[in-house]
Amino acid sequence: MYEGKYPHKRYRITLNFLKKHISKTEKLLDLGVENPFSEIMKTAGYAVENTGGEDLDLEFGTVQNSNATVITAFEIFEHLVAPFNVLQEIKADKLVASIPMRLWFSSAYRSKTDPWDRHYHEFEDWQFDWLLEKAGWKIVATTKWTNPTKKIGIRPLLRYFTNRYYLVYAERT
């Protein structure tokens, strides 16, 4: 029903992964302000609330006080200085999170115009797994995918076969 209707490959893959692991009867708290993907989840039948833009490195109240049974975090943890802290404060028993993976041929992303739009971390898959495990999560399922661009050059060519995104479903241990 949703195949091919999204502007980004990651939306399609993420929604299919979410459908596979999370029931639409669950209540979701999506870390980060409302965004196009939180709207896609709502359209797909999920009950989704978003955090309000607070600094999740320092402010955990929304996460601690939420009665959501699932936390979603799509491309959020790389922006945090200390993602371990918020991961440990989550009260929900389920987590679905994605990150952009570190690319050996490209430096970490940093916007030249928006001081908040930068990546403090770009993880390798094993590093993200370790972070989740240290924060009390057991990884149940994962997937990775590439993100090719329509540019010419060595880096765009490498993006055709180098995984860029990593998506995890984990449960509280």
C-alpha positions in Angstrom: 0.0 0.0 0.0 2.9 2.4 0.8 5.5 1.0 -1.6 7.1 3.6 -3.9 5.2 6.6 -2.5 8.0 8.0 -0.3 10.7 10.4 -1.4 13.4 8.5 0.4 14.3 4.8 0.2 14.9 4.9 4.0 11.3 5.8 4.7 10.1 2.7 2.8 12.7 0.4 4.5 12.1 1.9 7.9 8.3 1.6 7.7 8.5 -2.0 6.5 10.9 -2.9 9.4 8.6 -1.1 11.9 5.5 -3.1 10.6 7.4 -6.3 10.9 8.4 -5.8 14.6 5.9 -3.4 16.1 2.1 -3.8 16.4 -0.1 -0.9 15.5 -1.7 -1.3 19.0 1.5 -0.1 20.6 1.9 3.5 21.6 5.1 5.2 20.2 7.2 8.1 21.4 9.4 9.3 18.5 12.5 11.1 19.7 12.7 14.4 18.0 10.2 17.0 16.8 7.4 16.1 14.4 8.9 15.3 11.0 7.9 13.7 7.7 8.5 10.2 9.0 6.4 10.7 12.1 3.6 11.7 9.8 4.2 8.6 7.7 3.9 6.4 10.8 0.6 8.1 11.8 -0.8 7.6 8.3 0.2 3.9 8.5 -1.9 3.6 11.6 0.6 4.0 14.5 -0.2 6.2 17.6 2.8 8.5 17.6 3.8 11.3 19.9 7.0 13.3 19.4 9.4 14.9 21.9 9.3 18.7 21.9 12.7 19.6 20.7 14.4 19.5 24.2 18.1 18.7 24.4 18.0 15.0 24.9 21.6 15.1 26.2 20.4 17.0 29.3 16.6 16.8 29.5 15.0 13.3 30.0 11.6 14.3 31.4 9.6 13.5 28.3 11.2 10.1 28.0 11.0 9.3 31.7 7.3 10.3 32.0 6.0 8.8 28.7 3.6 5.9 28.9 4.7 4.8 25.4 5.5 1.1 25.0 7.9 1.7 22.1 10.5 4.4 21.6 11.5 5.3 18.0 14.6 7.3 17.2 15.4 7.7 13.5 18.7 9.5 12.8 18.7 11.1 16.3 21.5 9.5 18.3 24.3 10.7 16.1 23.4 14.3 17.0 23.8 13.7 20.8 27.0 14.1 22.6 26.0 11.3 25.1 23.3 9.1 23.7 23.9 6.5 26.4 22.2 8.7 29.0 18.8 9.0 27.2 19.0 5.3 26.2 19.3 4.4 29.8 16.4 6.6 30.9 13.9 5.1 28.5 11.1 3.4 30.4 9.5 1.6 27.3 10.5 -2.0 26.7 11.0 -1.7 23.0 13.2 0.5 20.8 13.4 1.0 17.1 16.3 3.2 16.1 18.3 4.0 13.0 21.6 5.8 12.5 23.7 6.9 9.5 26.8 4.7 9.5 30.3 6.0 9.5 31.7 6.0 6.0 35.5 5.5 5.7 35.6 7.7 2.6 33.6 10.7 4.0 33.9 12.9 7.0 31.1 13.3 9.5 28.2 15.4 8.4 28.1 19.1 9.5 25.7 21.7 8.2 27.3 25.0 7.3 24.1 26.9 8.1 22.4 25.2 11.0 24.5 24.9 14.2 22.3 22.0 15.5 22.4 20.0 12.3 25.6 18.1 12.8 26.7 14.6 13.7 28.7 14.3 16.8 28.9 10.5 16.2 28.8 8.4 13.1 28.8 4.9 14.3 29.9 1.6 12.9 27.3 -1.1 13.4 29.3 -2.8 16.2 29.7 0.5 18.1 25.9 1.2 18.0 25.3 -2.4 19.1 27.7 -1.9 22.0 26.1 1.4 23.0 22.6 -0.2 23.1 23.8 -3.3 25.0 25.7 -1.1 27.6 22.5 0.9 28.1 20.4 -2.3 28.8 19.0 -3.2 25.4 19.1 -6.6 23.7 19.2 -6.4 19.9 16.5 -8.6 18.3 16.7 -7.6 14.6 18.8 -5.4 12.4 19.0 -4.3 8.8 21.4 -2.1 6.7 21.1 -0.4 3.3 23.0 1.7 0.9 22.2 5.3 -0.1 23.4 5.9 -3.7 23.5 9.4 -5.1 23.1 10.5 -8.7 26.5 12.3 -8.8 29.6 11.3 -10.6 32.9 10.4 -8.9 34.6 7.9 -6.7 32.6 8.6 -3.5 29.2 8.4 -5.3 30.3 5.1 -6.8 31.3 3.8 -3.4 27.8 4.7 -2.0 26.3 2.1 -4.4 27.8 -0.8 -2.3 28.7 0.7 1.0 25.9 0.5 3.6 24.9 4.0 4.9 22.0 3.3 7.3 21.6 0.8 10.1 18.3 0.1 11.7 17.8 -1.9 15.0 14.9 -3.3 16.9 15.9 -3.9 20.5 14.1 -4.9 23.7 14.9 -3.9 27.3 16.9 -6.6 29.1 
